[in-house]
Structures are given as structure tokens and as C-alpha cells.
Amino acid sequence: MTAYILRRLLLAIPVMLLVATATFLLLHMTPGDPVAVLLGPDATTEQIAELRRELGLNDPIYVQYGRWVAGALSADLGQSIFLNRPVTTAIFAAMVLGARFLWLVARLYRERSDQLAKRVFLYSMQYLGLLFTAMVIDAVVFGSLDPFDILIAVAEFNVS
């Protein structure tokens, strides 16, 4: 069983790299300038140029991708534009909410928590790529991540 889990985790690495690369490219192919959207319609061209320089958006795409991968590997996922705080903190808040949900499910089913954790971990690893892809498609096509933002807001409320 351990060899199977290890093999599956090793096979997940190229899949996660492919999904990360596709996500990065999809976000760069979306129409519009994210800096202009962030600053609003009253922003001057000088303000837009300055923020693009600060965020490194004037660099070639391969430099931006390398910086993004390096940040992701060091758990620095950047600053959320919508939440105005680090993305890692938002993910942690969602994980806290998820852990509370798992505890509740374990209490409801009166199953040993380690058995439930193993089962949920295996199922979540199986469908994590699909969930992430669905979130990216939602963000690109519909322009929002409203369910995830609501989840983070609820988790923040429970943490504090």
C-alpha cells in the first residue's frame, strides 16, 4: 500500500506541473490589463506603468513564470488582489475550515479519525487537479471565484 501511495504521489508531480503551467498561460491569455483593472478607470498611464514595473509584468513571460514557480516552491504565492492579503494565508484559512468540516464528518459517522483522514486524503489527491482546473476555468470564463472567496471569508470568521 505504501508503494502504491508513493507511486501515485510521484506521478502527481508532472500533472501538477502541467496544471500549473496551463493555469499560468491561461491567466496570461485572458483579455485586458490586470493592472488597469486593479487601479480602476481613473488611473493615469504613469500609475499603470509604475505598478506594471513593480509587479514585474514588463518582464518576458518565461521570467514571470520562473519567478512564479520559485515563489510557489517556497510557499510564497503572492498577494491576493481581491482579499488584499497573502494567498498562503487565505489557503491556510480555507484548510482550517476544511479540517473543522472533516472533524464534524468524523463525529457524525463515528469513524476513527485516522481512517477518515486517509480516505479523504486519497480522494482529495485524486480529484485535486480536477477541482483546481474547474476553479481556473470559472475564474477565466466567469471572471470570479465567488464560492472560494465565500469559503475564505467564512474560514477567516471562524479563525479569528
Backbone as CSV, one residue per row, in Angstrom:
resi,resn,N_x,N_y,N_z,CA_x,CA_y,CA_z,C_x,C_y,C_z
1,MET,0.825,-1.194,0.000,0.000,0.000,0.000,0.868,1.257,0.000
2,THR,1.958,1.220,0.765,2.848,2.375,0.820,3.498,2.630,-0.537
3,ALA,3.890,1.567,-1.218,4.498,1.716,-2.545,3.495,2.314,-3.531
4,TYR,2.241,1.906,-3.421,1.194,2.434,-4.301,1.004,3.934,-4.067
5,ILE,0.929,4.338,-2.810,0.740,5.755,-2.479,1.938,6.562,-2.944
6,LEU,3.135,6.044,-2.712,4.347,6.738,-3.148,4.379,6.886,-4.666
7,ARG,4.010,5.828,-5.382,3.985,5.875,-6.844,2.964,6.905,-7.329
8,ARG,1.804,6.932,-6.699,0.775,7.898,-7.098,1.214,9.335,-6.814
9,LEU,1.882,9.536,-5.702,2.368,10.882,-5.384,3.439,11.317,-6.374
10,LEU,4.318,10.406,-6.769,5.339,10.740,-7.752,4.730,11.023,-9.120
11,LEU,3.678,10.298,-9.465,3.000,10.559,-10.737,2.216,11.870,-10.700
12,ALA,1.866,12.337,-9.512,1.122,13.590,-9.392,2.002,14.804,-9.680
13,ILE,3.312,14.660,-9.531,4.209,15.799,-9.730,4.141,16.341,-11.159
14,PRO,4.284,15.513,-12.203,4.174,16.081,-13.548,2.779,16.624,-13.857
15,VAL,1.767,16.002,-13.289,0.408,16.501,-13.516,0.249,17.890,-12.897
16,MET,0.754,18.049,-11.676,0.650,19.352,-11.014,1.461,20.409,-11.760
17,LEU,2.618,20.016,-12.290,3.420,20.956,-13.070,2.695,21.357,-14.353
18,LEU,2.050,20.398,-15.001,1.290,20.690,-16.212,0.097,21.596,-15.911
19,VAL,-0.613,21.319,-14.844,-1.760,22.149,-14.465,-1.296,23.559,-14.094
20,ALA,-0.179,23.657,-13.375,0.341,24.972,-13.003,0.745,25.770,-14.234
21,THR,1.397,25.116,-15.178,1.805,25.793,-16.409,0.595,26.222,-17.229
22,ALA,-0.380,25.343,-17.347,-1.601,25.687,-18.092,-2.332,26.841,-17.422
23,THR,-2.387,26.821,-16.105,-3.041,27.905,-15.372,-2.331,29.227,-15.617
24,PHE,-1.020,29.197,-15.506,-0.233,30.414,-15.734,-0.478,30.962,-17.138
25,LEU,-0.444,30.082,-18.130,-0.646,30.533,-19.509,-2.070,31.017,-19.745
26,LEU,-3.055,30.341,-19.166,-4.442,30.792,-19.317,-4.643,32.178,-18.712
27,LEU,-4.045,32.409,-17.565,-4.196,33.718,-16.930,-3.522,34.816,-17.742
28,HIS,-2.455,34.475,-18.438,-1.790,35.472,-19.269,-2.499,35.674,-20.608
29,MET,-3.332,34.725,-21.000,-4.051,34.856,-22.264,-5.395,35.565,-22.102
30,THR,-5.815,35.810,-20.875,-7.097,36.490,-20.675,-6.996,37.924,-21.175
31,PRO,-8.072,38.418,-21.753,-8.026,39.779,-22.287,-8.005,40.823,-21.173
32,GLY,-7.463,41.966,-21.497,-7.437,43.074,-20.555,-6.130,43.139,-19.787
33,ASP,-5.913,44.266,-19.164,-4.713,44.500,-18.368,-5.096,44.404,-16.895
34,PRO,-4.525,43.449,-16.155,-4.899,43.316,-14.748,-4.546,44.548,-13.920
35,VAL,-3.507,45.254,-14.311,-3.112,46.451,-13.569,-4.143,47.556,-13.765
36,ALA,-4.634,47.699,-14.987,-5.657,48.716,-15.243,-6.936,48.393,-14.480
37,VAL,-7.275,47.122,-14.388,-8.458,46.722,-13.621,-8.235,46.980,-12.136
38,LEU,-7.041,46.679,-11.658,-6.718,46.862,-10.244,-6.752,48.331,-9.842
39,LEU,-6.217,49.198,-10.686,-6.164,50.621,-10.353,-7.458,51.360,-10.657
40,GLY,-8.273,50.814,-11.533,-9.550,51.453,-11.841,-9.466,52.363,-13.051
41,PRO,-10.624,52.899,-13.446,-10.672,53.711,-14.673,-10.018,55.085,-14.526
42,ASP,-9.797,55.550,-13.310,-9.224,56.880,-13.116,-7.700,56.877,-13.082
43,ALA,-7.076,55.724,-13.279,-5.619,55.627,-13.206,-4.969,56.266,-14.413
44,THR,-3.870,56.925,-14.152,-3.114,57.530,-15.252,-2.192,56.480,-15.864
45,THR,-1.687,56.793,-17.058,-0.777,55.850,-17.713,0.521,55.711,-16.918
46,GLU,0.931,56.768,-16.221,2.142,56.692,-15.398,1.931,55.738,-14.221
47,GLN,0.765,55.799,-13.585,0.461,54.902,-12.467,0.415,53.452,-12.942
48,ILE,-0.187,53.230,-14.096,-0.274,51.872,-14.640,1.124,51.354,-14.965
49,ALA,1.953,52.185,-15.591,3.314,51.771,-15.944,4.135,51.472,-14.687
50,GLU,3.979,52.293,-13.654,4.727,52.086,-12.410,4.326,50.780,-11.727
51,LEU,3.029,50.493,-11.644,2.584,49.260,-10.999,2.973,48.031,-11.822
52,ARG,2.924,48.151,-13.150,3.367,47.037,-14.000,4.853,46.750,-13.768
53,ARG,5.650,47.800,-13.567,7.074,47.620,-13.293,7.272,46.978,-11.915
54,GLU,6.516,47.448,-10.901,6.643,46.897,-9.549,6.244,45.423,-9.505
55,LEU,5.218,45.060,-10.240,4.753,43.674,-10.240,5.556,42.777,-11.176
56,GLY,6.424,43.363,-11.980,7.248,42.577,-12.889,6.509,42.117,-14.129
57,LEU,5.439,42.803,-14.479,4.649,42.404,-15.649,5.271,42.861,-16.965
58,ASN,6.310,43.681,-16.912,7.000,44.089,-18.122,8.068,43.074,-18.528
59,ASP,8.402,42.147,-17.631,9.398,41.117,-17.928,8.823,40.123,-18.929
60,PRO,9.711,39.404,-19.641,9.229,38.357,-20.560,8.452,37.285,-19.787
61,ILE,7.592,36.569,-20.499,6.709,35.607,-19.855,7.485,34.467,-19.191
62,TYR,8.616,34.070,-19.775,9.384,32.985,-19.152,10.023,33.442,-17.837
63,VAL,10.385,34.709,-17.731,10.921,35.241,-16.470,9.812,35.290,-15.424
64,GLN,8.617,35.732,-15.824,7.479,35.768,-14.903,7.131,34.364,-14.416
65,TYR,7.163,33.397,-15.343,6.849,32.010,-14.972,7.892,31.458,-14.002
66,GLY,9.161,31.715,-14.268,10.219,31.258,-13.366,10.081,31.863,-11.987
67,ARG,9.752,33.152,-11.922,9.540,33.813,-10.634,8.330,33.219,-9.922
68,TRP,7.293,32.904,-10.683,6.074,32.338,-10.112,6.328,30.933,-9.560
69,VAL,7.052,30.105,-10.320,7.364,28.747,-9.864,8.263,28.804,-8.632
70,ALA,9.265,29.667,-8.645,10.158,29.785,-7.490,9.379,30.224,-6.255
71,GLY,8.464,31.149,-6.426,7.640,31.584,-5.298,6.729,30.478,-4.793
72,ALA,6.165,29.715,-5.725,5.278,28.620,-5.329,6.050,27.538,-4.587
73,LEU,7.268,27.241,-5.015,8.071,26.226,-4.341,8.519,26.672,-2.950
74,SER,8.606,27.981,-2.732,8.985,28.482,-1.415,7.765,28.923,-0.604
75,ALA,6.579,28.501,-1.029,5.308,28.802,-0.348,4.997,30.293,-0.314
76,ASP,5.549,31.051,-1.257,5.211,32.462,-1.397,4.355,32.586,-2.646
77,LEU,3.045,32.526,-2.463,2.131,32.543,-3.601,1.690,33.957,-3.970
78,GLY,2.280,34.941,-3.333,1.978,36.317,-3.685,0.863,36.913,-2.849
79,GLN,0.418,38.061,-3.293,-0.606,38.831,-2.597,-1.905,38.738,-3.379
80,SER,-2.987,38.424,-2.707,-4.286,38.351,-3.354,-4.798,39.762,-3.632
81,ILE,-5.176,39.981,-4.863,-5.706,41.289,-5.236,-7.094,41.491,-4.624
82,PHE,-7.883,40.422,-4.603,-9.255,40.535,-4.122,-9.327,40.596,-2.602
83,LEU,-8.488,39.831,-1.916,-8.527,39.775,-0.455,-7.552,40.741,0.199
84,ASN,-6.603,41.262,-0.581,-5.594,42.198,-0.098,-4.796,41.617,1.074
85,ARG,-4.379,40.370,0.911,-3.538,39.698,1.900,-2.833,38.539,1.216
86,PRO,-1.836,37.933,1.872,-1.107,36.840,1.214,-2.012,35.662,0.860
87,VAL,-1.773,35.082,-0.311,-2.567,33.946,-0.769,-2.366,32.746,0.154
88,THR,-1.145,32.569,0.655,-0.863,31.450,1.551,-1.733,31.520,2.797
89,THR,-1.946,32.708,3.317,-2.807,32.884,4.489,-4.249,32.524,4.155
90,ALA,-4.704,32.900,2.968,-6.065,32.566,2.555,-6.241,31.062,2.410
91,ILE,-5.233,30.399,1.845,-5.304,28.945,1.703,-5.311,28.282,3.074
92,PHE,-4.480,28.785,3.991,-4.455,28.222,5.341,-5.810,28.372,6.025
93,ALA,-6.452,29.527,5.844,-7.773,29.733,6.437,-8.782,28.744,5.869
94,ALA,-8.705,28.489,4.562,-9.606,27.505,3.951,-9.297,26.098,4.459
95,MET,-8.020,25.797,4.693,-7.658,24.483,5.212,-8.167,24.295,6.647
96,VAL,-8.140,25.361,7.433,-8.669,25.285,8.793,-10.160,24.983,8.747
97,LEU,-10.858,25.649,7.846,-12.283,25.381,7.705,-12.521,23.948,7.246
98,GLY,-11.693,23.470,6.309,-11.807,22.091,5.845,-11.540,21.088,6.957
99,ALA,-10.566,21.374,7.807,-10.265,20.479,8.931,-11.436,20.422,9.904
100,ARG,-12.057,21.555,10.123,-13.237,21.568,11.006,-14.374,20.757,10.399
101,PHE,-14.529,20.865,9.093,-15.566,20.090,8.417,-15.280,18.596,8.533
102,LEU,-14.026,18.208,8.329,-13.654,16.795,8.452,-13.888,16.282,9.870
103,TRP,-13.600,17.103,10.858,-13.848,16.705,12.243,-15.337,16.468,12.453
104,LEU,-16.144,17.349,11.892,-17.594,17.198,12.031,-18.066,15.923,11.348
105,VAL,-17.573,15.642,10.160,-17.947,14.418,9.455,-17.514,13.196,10.255
106,ALA,-16.316,13.249,10.822,-15.830,12.120,11.625,-16.721,11.897,12.842
107,ARG,-17.148,12.968,13.451,-18.029,12.835,14.614,-19.399,12.277,14.196
108,LEU,-19.867,12.683,13.037,-21.172,12.218,12.589,-21.154,10.733,12.241
109,TYR,-20.095,10.317,11.597,-20.022,8.924,11.181,-19.382,8.017,12.230
110,ARG,-18.877,8.606,13.286,-18.247,7.859,14.382,-17.197,6.879,13.872
111,GLU,-16.479,7.342,12.885,-15.415,6.539,12.323,-14.105,7.016,12.936
112,ARG,-13.147,6.119,13.028,-11.857,6.553,13.558,-11.315,7.669,12.684
113,SER,-10.803,8.701,13.313,-10.381,9.882,12.567,-9.220,9.586,11.624
114,ASP,-8.319,8.652,11.993,-7.217,8.368,11.088,-7.695,7.644,9.831
115,GLN,-8.719,6.796,9.955,-9.270,6.120,8.783,-9.958,7.127,7.867
116,LEU,-10.707,8.026,8.472,-11.384,9.053,7.684,-10.364,9.963,7.007
117,ALA,-9.323,10.342,7.733,-8.308,11.228,7.155,-7.615,10.558,5.968
118,LYS,-7.311,9.280,6.089,-6.677,8.573,4.971,-7.591,8.542,3.756
119,ARG,-8.855,8.238,3.989,-9.797,8.153,2.881,-9.975,9.517,2.205
120,VAL,-10.154,10.558,2.999,-10.354,11.894,2.442,-9.092,12.357,1.720
121,PHE,-7.918,12.060,2.284,-6.665,12.447,1.628,-6.542,11.781,0.259
122,LEU,-6.820,10.500,0.200,-6.686,9.786,-1.067,-7.689,10.288,-2.100
123,TYR,-8.939,10.518,-1.677,-9.932,11.029,-2.615,-9.590,12.451,-3.054
124,SER,-9.133,13.268,-2.123,-8.836,14.654,-2.480,-7.639,14.733,-3.412
125,MET,-6.631,13.892,-3.214,-5.491,13.892,-4.119,-5.907,13.440,-5.519
126,GLN,-6.885,12.545,-5.569,-7.353,12.049,-6.857,-8.071,13.145,-7.637
127,TYR,-8.825,13.982,-6.944,-9.651,14.971,-7.625,-9.145,16.403,-7.477
128,LEU,-7.969,16.598,-6.888,-7.450,17.939,-6.675,-7.189,18.660,-7.991
129,GLY,-6.606,17.957,-8.954,-6.344,18.581,-10.253,-7.619,19.001,-10.954
130,LEU,-8.648,18.172,-10.871,-9.923,18.498,-11.493,-10.555,19.717,-10.820
131,LEU,-10.492,19.761,-9.491,-11.051,20.895,-8.761,-10.311,22.179,-9.114
132,PHE,-8.980,22.109,-9.145,-8.184,23.290,-9.466,-8.469,23.769,-10.884
133,THR,-8.569,22.838,-11.824,-8.873,23.198,-13.202,-10.251,23.842,-13.296
134,ALA,-11.216,23.302,-12.578,-12.560,23.884,-12.586,-12.542,25.300,-12.012
135,MET,-11.752,25.522,-10.967,-11.659,26.862,-10.387,-11.034,27.842,-11.374
136,VAL,-10.017,27.390,-12.098,-9.360,28.263,-13.072,-10.311,28.583,-14.218
137,ILE,-11.025,27.583,-14.708,-11.991,27.828,-15.777,-13.071,28.789,-15.308
138,ASP,-13.524,28.627,-14.077,-14.511,29.539,-13.514,-13.962,30.961,-13.470
139,ALA,-12.710,31.093,-13.039,-12.104,32.418,-12.943,-11.928,33.055,-14.312
140,VAL,-11.515,32.256,-15.297,-11.249,32.798,-16.627,-12.549,33.103,-17.367
141,VAL,-13.493,32.164,-17.340,-14.717,32.326,-18.118,-15.675,33.316,-17.468
142,PHE,-15.884,33.170,-16.160,-16.882,33.992,-15.497,-16.286,35.176,-14.758
143,GLY,-14.970,35.216,-14.642,-14.323,36.380,-14.051,-14.422,36.468,-12.548
144,SER,-14.682,35.362,-11.867,-14.788,35.442,-10.409,-14.480,34.090,-9.792
145,LEU,-14.196,34.135,-8.525,-14.047,32.928,-7.724,-14.949,33.073,-6.508
146,ASP,-16.172,33.458,-6.732,-17.069,33.774,-5.627,-17.206,32.661,-4.599
147,PRO,-17.401,31.393,-4.984,-17.534,30.357,-3.949,-16.282,30.238,-3.094
148,PHE,-15.114,30.355,-3.706,-13.874,30.263,-2.943,-13.715,31.477,-2.037
149,ASP,-14.081,32.665,-2.535,-13.996,33.852,-1.702,-14.925,33.749,-0.503
150,ILE,-16.105,33.186,-0.716,-17.034,32.986,0.402,-16.448,31.997,1.396
151,LEU,-15.846,30.934,0.904,-15.219,29.940,1.776,-14.124,30.579,2.620
152,ILE,-13.295,31.422,2.020,-12.220,32.084,2.749,-12.796,33.037,3.786
153,ALA,-13.836,33.773,3.432,-14.434,34.684,4.382,-15.005,33.938,5.582
154,VAL,-15.636,32.805,5.342,-16.171,32.004,6.444,-15.040,31.459,7.298
155,ALA,-13.962,31.004,6.664,-12.817,30.481,7.425,-12.164,31.574,8.257
156,GLU,-12.041,32.777,7.696,-11.476,33.880,8.471,-12.328,34.200,9.671
157,PHE,-13.631,34.159,9.483,-14.541,34.445,10.584,-14.368,33.409,11.697
158,ASN,-14.178,32.139,11.309,-14.028,31.085,12.307,-12.663,31.112,12.972
159,VAL,-11.623,31.539,12.256,-10.273,31.563,12.825,-10.129,32.680,13.842
160,SER,-10.677,33.844,13.527,-10.499,34.991,14.427,-11.553,35.066,15.493
